[in-house]
Amino acid sequence: MPDLVRIRHATLPALGRLAVHLFDLAAYEVLYRFSPVARKRFFNGGYLPLSPDLRHLPELAGEEASAMMYHLLLADLIADLHPDPSDILDVGCGQGGGLLYAHALFPKARLTGTDRNGTVTRKAARLLAPISGSRIVKGHGPRINLPDASADLVLSVGAPTYFGLPAYLAEAARCARPGAIIAFSAGYRQGDHTAIQAELRSAADAKGLVFHRYADITPHTFAALQADIPRRAAELARVPWPFRAYGWKWADMPGSAEYEEYRTGRRADFACILQRRHSPGG
Ligand SMILES: C[S@@+](CC[C@H](N)C(=O)[O-])C[C@H]1O[C@@H](n2cnc3c(N)ncnc32)[C@H](O)[C@@H]1O
């Protein structure tokens, strides 16, 4: 499923931003505890088609399109950078499925996840407990709750929009070691790729990050949404009224304004790859 902060926060006054923030927190708590999402390892809308080299893990069976969002950032979009991370950080790790997938690709890397939601941090910690050296840290506030230079691959799927893109880049750069890859994906309703890319380039410049790649992934996320409509409809039918109508919107189902934005090209989902320089002048 897509992220909630889908209309750019920058367009809202401060009080509106606070209201959206509090609503986000409450909505995530309800979703992670009481909705069908509670039984899953991911909470992202997915990406199709699957790459031929996607790893099919038994724990993630049925959620391959969501795992593919991580495969994109951990493999397809960074292959030319020859990643060999020793510490992987997933910001907004949710239920931990992304870190489990990262472990399959980089079994020697230590895994750290952070999420501001206590329900999923506990769930992710249980999922990753068998992987030695893994840890899940509860986040709070506008900063990533980890020390400077703590990872050499900083990932995020769906969380950067909650920070705001410049704020996210500043925090990701702080947590990145020299040479670290910063790979993330997110989306905006009523989005504009030219404006998003310009904002990312300027924020990357401000932090001295190398800008490797920006990809419009909307056709792929829309393909995943369309393929998932029957499953979403069946799950939403079990969601109690009064949450069902809201769930229909959240799930971008046909008939919602959100679905129409996908259909008419006004949704902008993207992936971006940056890198912290090896040395300040490098
Ligand atoms: C759309 S979900 C994606 C979860 C996971 N990355 C996945 O793909 O399954 C976004 C996640 O970001 C988390 N989040 C939002 N703001 C955050 C913040 N400031 N710090 C840490 N996590 C945050 C939410 O609690 C939620 O779990």
The ligand as an SDF file (V2000), in Angstrom:
LIG
                    3D

 27 29  0  0  0  0  0  0  0  0999 V2000
    4.7410    3.2950    3.7330 C   0  0  0  0  0  0  0  0  0  0  0  0
    5.4150    2.6340    5.2130 S   0  0  0  0  0  0  0  0  0  0  0  0
    6.7460    1.6470    4.5390 C   0  0  0  0  0  0  0  0  0  0  0  0
    7.2630    0.6040    5.4750 C   0  0  0  0  0  0  0  0  0  0  0  0
    8.3780   -0.2650    4.8930 C   0  0  0  0  0  0  0  0  0  0  0  0
    9.4880    0.5530    4.4420 N   0  0  0  0  0  0  0  0  0  0  0  0
    7.8900   -1.1390    3.7660 C   0  0  0  0  0  0  0  0  0  0  0  0
    8.1860   -0.8310    2.5970 O   0  0  0  0  0  0  0  0  0  0  0  0
    7.2090   -2.1220    4.0380 O   0  0  0  0  0  0  0  0  0  0  0  0
    6.3060    4.0320    5.8860 C   0  0  0  0  0  0  0  0  0  0  0  0
    6.9030    3.7770    7.2540 C   0  0  0  0  0  0  0  0  0  0  0  0
    7.6530    4.9370    7.6430 O   0  0  0  0  0  0  0  0  0  0  0  0
    7.5080    5.0890    9.0370 C   0  0  0  0  0  0  0  0  0  0  0  0
    7.8920    6.4680    9.3880 N   0  0  0  0  0  0  0  0  0  0  0  0
    7.2680    7.6060    9.0530 C   0  0  0  0  0  0  0  0  0  0  0  0
    7.9200    8.6670    9.5650 N   0  0  0  0  0  0  0  0  0  0  0  0
    8.9980    8.1910   10.2100 C   0  0  0  0  0  0  0  0  0  0  0  0
   10.0650    8.7890   10.9470 C   0  0  0  0  0  0  0  0  0  0  0  0
   10.1500   10.1070   11.1230 N   0  0  0  0  0  0  0  0  0  0  0  0
   11.0090    7.9790   11.4930 N   0  0  0  0  0  0  0  0  0  0  0  0
   10.9440    6.6350   11.3220 C   0  0  0  0  0  0  0  0  0  0  0  0
    9.9420    6.0280   10.6430 N   0  0  0  0  0  0  0  0  0  0  0  0
    8.9830    6.7790   10.1000 C   0  0  0  0  0  0  0  0  0  0  0  0
    6.0450    4.7280    9.3010 C   0  0  0  0  0  0  0  0  0  0  0  0
    5.7980    4.4050   10.6640 O   0  0  0  0  0  0  0  0  0  0  0  0
    5.8760    3.5340    8.3600 C   0  0  0  0  0  0  0  0  0  0  0  0
    6.1780    2.3230    9.0150 O   0  0  0  0  0  0  0  0  0  0  0  0
  1  2  1  0
  2  3  1  0
  2 10  1  0
  3  4  1  0
  4  5  1  0
  5  6  1  0
  5  7  1  0
  7  8  2  0
  7  9  1  0
 10 11  1  0
 11 12  1  0
 11 26  1  0
 12 13  1  0
 13 14  1  0
 13 24  1  0
 14 15  1  0
 14 23  1  0
 15 16  2  0
 16 17  1  0
 17 18  1  0
 17 23  2  0
 18 19  1  0
 18 20  2  0
 20 21  1  0
 21 22  2  0
 22 23  1  0
 24 25  1  0
 24 26  1  0
 26 27  1  0
M  CHG  2   2   1   9  -1
M  END
$$$$
